[in-house]
């Protein structure tokens, strides 16, 4: 990356060419970023000849060939060492970045007054900044297996979600640099799940940002107040001082948190700019980012039709994952399920609105299986639809939901030893199906929708009915 501007005069550029002619391996390492337009006009014929010759014959031309065909002298250097080579690679990378950026700025000057051309300007500048040489040789697989695995599991990698059952499915939690998506229908509680997850991370001492493209900052914060204090929003309104005290006291033990509302159709660049300002102005080290939600974002690098949701979501999800990977963030967002998912006991990729493009990019995808009746009974269910880091696809976890405070917690079920009911099982109980049949209707009995047991006060009515039948049977036998 460019730190300070350097003046690379024609002598320096000639030195670069002499290094390439001296050691063909150096040319091979920089071939992907060579552009003759970056060189002085007097040297461009030599650069073009070297590139064309190596592409056609797979060999570096001799200095005599270059002199004969272009009239330009590019002599070999003597006694070069590894230190000289490292210097060349570093300086040539900086030289190329500077020149590409300069030309991008010049080309952009004529486009600045044309608003539709902004994406093209952004792409030119972005491409210039992203120019680099591949100096990272990757992981030496056999060198240190224990060390690389320890680094993956413990060095800022997986972070607990605060829900042990979900951690179990993910083999420890969510990882930095990955894209996590919660998918749910309208009103399924996507925002509530993300707010609860953010609170779980705050309680672990992590700091983060909640970006909402749908709700206001005030409503998002109010809901988090309820989750943190255990008070309903109605109680908070009646006891503002008590709620404030609880929030401030809890905040002393947690990480720092910012809630930011951005307009729908915002771009990833808007989010990146905001995160940069947060870090500069507040000094917060952002550990996690919640984006509510993916479907309302637009891609920054390309211009797409807003109605082409498949293509739009593909670019948006790729840019989100790039942001997570580049900044080593815990990044969580949400997306809509389509109409075919309504009343389905289980979800698959066909239920994701906009198609499979965002699923292909995401590292983990979870479906939110719930309904108003389930929430009233204090239940949420999460289904793992995709996971790159575990074999948990298809597994479901049940979470408890406190209606007044909107807090979602793990009931502490041992997922290894206790089978978990599916959403259809819970829905069946909520619909109050029973073997008692018409007797239930005649006696107006009520059945607990979760346990399926008859309430104690109703047992007496059933006993009376059975006793009357027994007496009638005995009387008939006597006759």
C-alpha positions in Angstrom: 0.0 0.0 0.0 1.2 3.5 -0.8 2.4 5.4 2.2 4.3 8.4 0.7 4.5 9.5 -2.9 7.8 8.7 -4.6 9.2 10.1 -7.8 10.2 7.3 -10.1 12.2 9.0 -12.9 13.4 7.3 -16.1 16.6 6.1 -14.5 14.6 4.2 -11.8 12.3 2.7 -14.4 15.3 1.6 -16.5 16.7 0.0 -13.3 13.5 -2.1 -13.0 13.9 -3.3 -16.6 17.5 -4.2 -16.0 16.5 -6.4 -13.0 14.0 -8.3 -15.2 16.5 -8.9 -17.9 19.1 -10.0 -15.4 16.8 -12.5 -13.7 13.8 -13.9 -15.6 12.3 -15.2 -12.4 11.8 -11.6 -11.3 9.9 -10.8 -14.5 7.7 -13.9 -13.9 6.8 -12.6 -10.4 5.8 -9.1 -11.6 4.3 -10.1 -15.0 0.7 -9.9 -13.7 1.1 -6.2 -12.9 3.3 -4.9 -15.7 1.7 -2.2 -17.9 3.8 -0.3 -20.4 1.6 2.8 -19.9 3.1 3.2 -16.5 6.5 3.7 -17.9 8.1 6.8 -19.5 7.2 7.1 -23.2 10.9 6.6 -24.1 10.9 3.1 -22.4 7.5 1.8 -23.6 8.8 0.2 -26.8 11.3 -1.9 -24.7 8.6 -2.9 -22.2 6.2 -3.9 -25.0 8.9 -5.9 -26.7 9.9 -7.8 -23.5 6.2 -8.7 -22.8 5.5 -9.8 -26.3 8.7 -11.8 -26.6 8.2 -13.7 -23.3 4.6 -14.4 -24.1 5.4 -15.8 -27.6 8.7 -17.6 -26.9 8.6 -18.2 -23.1 12.1 -16.8 -22.7 13.5 -13.4 -21.7 15.1 -11.5 -24.7 18.8 -10.7 -24.6 19.9 -7.1 -24.2 21.2 -7.3 -27.8 17.8 -8.2 -29.0 16.1 -5.4 -27.1 18.7 -2.9 -28.5 18.3 -4.2 -32.0 14.5 -4.1 -32.1 13.8 -1.0 -30.1 17.0 1.0 -30.0 16.9 1.1 -26.2 19.8 -0.2 -24.1 18.7 -2.4 -21.2 21.9 -4.0 -19.8 22.1 -6.8 -17.2 23.2 -6.0 -13.7 26.1 -7.7 -11.9 26.4 -9.3 -8.5 22.7 -9.1 -7.5 21.7 -10.8 -4.2 18.4 -11.7 -2.5 18.4 -8.3 -0.8 18.5 -6.6 -4.2 15.6 -8.8 -5.5 13.5 -8.0 -2.4 14.1 -4.2 -2.9 13.1 -4.5 -6.6 9.9 -6.3 -5.8 8.8 -3.9 -3.1 9.7 -0.8 -5.2 8.1 -2.1 -8.4 4.9 -2.8 -6.6 4.7 0.7 -5.2 5.7 2.2 -8.6 2.8 0.3 -10.3 0.3 1.3 -7.7 1.2 5.0 -8.0 1.1 5.0 -11.7 -2.2 3.1 -11.9 -3.8 5.5 -9.4 -2.5 8.5 -11.2 -4.0 7.4 -14.5 -7.3 6.4 -12.8 -7.6 9.9 -11.3 -6.8 11.5 -14.7 -9.4 9.4 -16.5 -11.9 10.1 -13.7 -11.7 13.9 -14.2 -13.9 13.9 -17.2 -16.5 11.7 -15.5 -16.9 13.5 -12.2 -19.9 15.6 -13.4 -21.7 12.5 -14.7 -23.5 10.8 -11.9 -24.2 7.6 -13.8 -20.4 7.2 -14.2 -19.6 7.0 -10.5 -19.5 3.2 -10.4 -16.9 3.3 -13.2 -14.8 5.8 -11.3 -15.0 3.8 -8.1 -13.9 0.6 -9.9 -10.9 2.3 -11.5 -9.7 3.7 -8.2 -10.5 0.5 -6.4 -8.5 -1.6 -8.9 -5.5 0.7 -8.6 -5.4 0.3 -4.8 -5.8 -3.5 -5.0 -2.7 -4.0 -7.2 -0.2 -6.1 -5.4 2.3 -8.9 -5.8 1.7 -12.3 -4.4 4.5 -12.4 -1.8 2.5 -14.6 0.6 3.5 -18.2 -0.2 0.5 -19.6 1.7 0.5 -22.3 4.5 3.2 -24.9 4.6 0.8 -27.8 5.2 3.3 -30.2 6.8 5.4 -27.7 8.7 3.3 -27.2 11.9 -0.1 -28.9 11.9 -0.6 -28.3 15.6 0.3 -24.7 15.4 -2.0 -23.9 12.4 -4.9 -25.7 14.0 -4.3 -24.0 17.3 -4.3 -20.6 15.5 -7.6 -21.4 13.7 -9.4 -22.5 16.9 -8.0 -20.1 19.4 -6.3 -17.1 17.8 -9.3 -14.8 17.3 -11.1 -17.5 15.3 -14.3 -19.0 16.6 -16.4 -16.9 19.0 -19.2 -18.3 21.1 -22.7 -17.1 20.1 -23.9 -17.2 23.7 -26.2 -20.1 22.7 -24.4 -23.3 23.6 -26.6 -25.5 21.4 -25.7 -23.3 18.3 -22.1 -23.4 19.3 -22.3 -27.2 19.4 -23.7 -27.2 15.8 -20.9 -24.9 14.6 -18.1 -26.8 16.5 -17.5 -23.9 18.8 -19.2 -20.8 17.4 -18.9 -18.3 14.6 -15.6 -17.4 13.1 -14.1 -14.0 12.2 -13.9 -13.2 8.5 -17.0 -15.3 7.6 -20.5 -14.3 6.4 -23.4 -15.5 8.5 -27.0 -15.2 7.4 -30.3 -15.7 9.3 -33.2 -16.3 6.9 -36.8 -15.8 7.9 -40.2 -14.7 6.7 -41.7 -11.4 7.3 -42.3 -10.9 11.0 -40.3 -14.0 11.9 -38.0 -12.1 14.2 -34.8 -11.8 12.1 -34.0 -8.5 13.8 -34.7 -9.9 17.3 -32.3 -12.8 16.7 -29.6 -10.4 15.5 -30.1 -8.0 18.4 -30.0 -10.9 20.9 -26.8 -12.2 19.3 -25.2 -8.8 19.4 -26.1 -8.6 23.1 -24.5 -12.0 23.8 -21.3 -10.8 22.2 -21.4 -7.5 24.2 -21.7 -9.5 27.4 -18.5 -11.3 26.3 -16.7 -8.0 26.2 -16.7 -7.6 22.4 -17.5 -4.3 20.8 -19.6 -3.9 17.7 -22.0 -2.0 15.5 -25.6 -2.6 14.6 -26.5 -1.2 11.2 -30.2 -1.0 10.5 -31.6 -0.3 7.0 -35.2 -0.8 8.1 -35.8 0.2 11.8 -34.9 3.5 13.4 -31.9 3.8 15.8 -34.3 4.6 18.6 -36.5 1.6 18.2 -33.5 -0.7 17.7 -32.0 0.7 20.9 -35.2 0.4 22.8 -35.6 -3.3 22.0 -32.0 -3.9 23.2 -32.9 -2.0 26.4 -35.7 -4.5 27.0 -33.4 -7.4 26.4 -30.7 -6.1 28.6 -32.8 -5.0 31.5 -35.4 -7.7 31.4 -38.2 -5.1 31.3 -40.9 -4.8 28.7 -40.9 -1.7 26.5 -44.1 -0.7 28.3 -42.4 -0.9 31.7 -39.4 1.0 30.3 -41.7 3.8 29.3 -43.2 4.0 32.8 -39.8 3.7 34.5 -37.2 5.6 32.4 -34.9 6.3 35.3 -34.8 2.7 36.4 -34.2 1.4 32.9 -31.4 4.0 32.4 -29.7 2.9 35.6 -29.8 -0.7 34.6 -28.4 0.0 31.1 -25.6 2.2 32.3 -24.6 -0.2 35.1 -24.5 -3.2 32.7 -22.6 -1.1 30.1 -19.6 -0.9 32.5 -19.1 -4.6 32.1 -19.6 -4.9 28.4 -18.0 -3.9 25.1 -18.8 -0.7 23.3 -21.8 -0.6 21.0 -23.1 1.7 18.3 -26.5 1.6 16.5 -26.6 3.3 13.1 -29.5 3.7 10.7 -28.7 3.9 7.0 -31.2 4.4 4.2 -32.4 1.4 2.2 -30.4 0.9 -1.0 -27.2 1.9 0.8 -23.9 0.3 -0.5 -21.1 -1.6 1.1 -18.9 1.5 0.7 -21.3 3.5 2.9 -20.9 0.8 5.6 -17.1 0.7 5.2 -16.9 4.5 5.5 -19.0 4.5 8.6 -16.9 1.8 10.3 -13.8 3.7 9.5 -15.2 6.9 11.1 -16.3 5.0 14.2 -12.8 3.6 14.6 -11.1 7.1 14.0 -13.5 9.2 16.1 -14.2 6.9 19.0 -11.2 4.6 19.0 -13.5 1.5 19.2 -12.0 -1.7 17.9 -15.0 -3.2 16.1 -15.2 -6.9 16.6 -18.6 -7.6 15.1 -21.1 -6.0 12.7 -24.8 -6.8 12.4 -26.4 -5.6 9.1 -30.2 -5.6 9.1 -30.5 -6.7 6.4 -28.8 -7.9 3.2 -31.8 -7.6 0.8 -31.9 -3.8 1.4 -28.3 -3.3 0.3 -27.0 -2.4 -3.2 -23.6 -3.5 -4.6 -20.9 -0.8 -4.9 -18.6 -2.2 -7.5 -21.1 -2.8 -10.3 -24.3 -1.3 -11.6 -27.2 -3.8 -11.6 -30.9 -3.6 -12.1 -32.6 -3.3 -8.7 -35.2 -5.7 -9.9 -32.7 -8.4 -10.7 -32.5 -9.7 -7.1 -30.4 -12.8 -8.0 -27.5 -10.8 -9.5 -27.9 -7.9 -6.9 -27.7 -10.3 -4.0 -24.7 -12.2 -5.5 -22.6 -9.0 -5.6 -23.8 -7.7 -2.3 -23.1 -11.0 -0.5 -19.6 -11.2 -2.1 -18.8 -7.6 -1.0 -20.0 -8.4 2.6 -17.9 -11.4 2.8 -14.9 -9.4 1.5 -15.5 -6.8 4.2 -15.7 -9.5 6.9 -12.5 -11.2 5.6 -10.5 -8.1 5.1 -11.3 -6.6 8.5 -11.5 -9.9 10.4 -15.0 -9.2 11.6 -17.8 -11.3 13.0 -20.4 -10.3 10.4 -24.0 -11.3 10.6 -26.9 -10.3 8.4 -30.4 -11.5 7.5 -32.5 -12.2 4.4 -36.1 -12.8 3.5 -37.7 -16.2 2.8 -40.1 -16.4 -0.1 -43.8 -17.1 0.0 -43.3 -20.9 -0.5 -41.7 -21.0 2.9 -45.0 -20.1 4.7 -46.2 -22.9 7.0 -43.3 -25.1 6.0 -41.9 -27.2 9.0 -38.4 -27.2 7.4 -36.6 -24.9 5.0 -34.2 -25.6 2.1 -32.3 -23.4 -0.4 -35.4 -23.0 -2.6 -37.1 -21.0 0.1 -34.5 -18.2 0.1 -35.8 -15.1 -1.6 -33.7 -14.1 -4.6 -32.4 -17.6 -5.2 -29.2 -19.4 -4.3 -26.7 -16.7 -5.1 -26.3 -15.4 -1.5 -26.3 -19.0 -0.2 -23.3 -19.9 -2.3 -21.3 -17.0 -0.9 -22.3 -17.3 2.8 -20.3 -19.5 5.2 -23.3 -20.2 7.5 -27.0 -19.9 6.8 -29.7 -20.4 9.4 -33.5 -20.6 9.0 -35.7 -19.1 11.7 -38.6 -21.4 12.3 -41.2 -19.7 14.4 -44.7 -18.3 14.5 -46.8 -15.9 16.6 -48.1 -18.9 18.6 -44.6 -20.3 19.2 -43.4 -16.9 20.4 -46.3 -16.6 22.7 -45.4 -20.0 24.1 -41.8 -18.8 24.6 -40.2 -20.8 21.7 -37.8 -20.1 18.8 -36.3 -22.7 16.6 -33.1 -22.3 14.5 -32.3 -24.6 11.6 -28.8 -24.9 10.1 -29.3 -24.7 6.3 -25.6 -24.4 5.4 -22.3 -24.6 7.2 -18.8 -24.7 5.7 -17.0 -25.4 9.0 -19.2 -28.2 10.4 -21.5 -31.0 9.6 -24.5 -29.5 11.3 -26.6 -29.0 8.2 -30.2 -29.9 9.0 -29.8 -29.8 12.7 -32.2 -27.7 14.8 -31.9 -26.1 18.1 -34.7 -24.8 20.4 -34.3 -21.5 22.2 -36.4 -19.9 24.9 -38.1 -16.6 24.2 -39.3 -14.2 26.9 -42.2 -12.2 25.4 -42.0 -9.1 27.5 -38.3 -8.5 27.2 -37.9 -10.1 23.8 -34.8 -11.9 25.1 -33.8 -15.2 23.4 -31.8 -17.6 25.5 -30.6 -21.1 25.4 -32.6 -23.4 27.7 -29.5 -25.5 28.4 -30.7 -28.6 26.6 -28.0 -31.2 26.1 -28.2 -31.6 22.3 -26.2 -34.9 22.5 -28.5 -36.7 24.9 -31.9 -35.2 24.4 -33.8 -35.2 21.1 -35.1 -31.9 20.0 -38.7 -31.6 18.7 -39.1 -30.1 15.2 -41.2 -27.0 14.4 -44.0 -29.3 13.2 -44.1 -31.1 16.5 -44.4 -27.8 18.4 -47.0 -26.6 15.9 -49.0 -29.8 16.4 -49.1 -29.2 20.1 -50.1 -25.6 19.7 -53.0 -26.7 17.5 -54.2 -28.8 20.5 -54.6 -32.2 18.9 -55.6 -34.9 21.4 -56.8 -38.5 21.6 -59.7 -37.4 23.8 -61.6 -36.3 20.7 -65.2 -35.3 21.2 -65.0 -35.9 25.0 -62.7 -32.8 25.2 -65.2 -30.7 23.4 -68.1 -31.8 25.5 -66.3 -31.2 28.8 -64.4 -28.1 27.4 -61.1 -29.5 28.6 -57.8 -27.6 27.8 -54.5 -29.3 26.9 -51.1 -27.7 27.6 -49.8 -26.9 24.0 -46.2 -27.7 25.0 -46.5 -30.8 27.2 -49.7 -32.1 25.8 -51.0 -32.9 29.3 -54.6 -32.2 30.6 -54.7 -29.4 33.2 -55.2 -30.8 36.7 -58.6 -29.1 37.4 -60.0 -30.8 34.3 -59.1 -34.3 35.4 -62.1 -34.4 37.7 -64.6 -33.8 34.9 -63.1 -36.7 32.9 -63.3 -39.0 36.0 -66.9 -38.1 36.6 -67.8 -39.0 33.0 -66.0 -42.3 33.2 -67.6 -43.1 36.5 -71.1 -42.5 35.1 -70.3 -44.9 32.2 -69.1 -47.6 34.7 -72.3 -47.3 36.8 -74.5 -47.7 33.7 -72.5 -50.8 32.7 -72.9 -52.5 36.1 -76.6 -51.8 36.1 -77.0 -53.5 32.7 -75.2 -56.6 34.0 -77.5 -56.9 37.0 -80.5 -57.1 34.7 
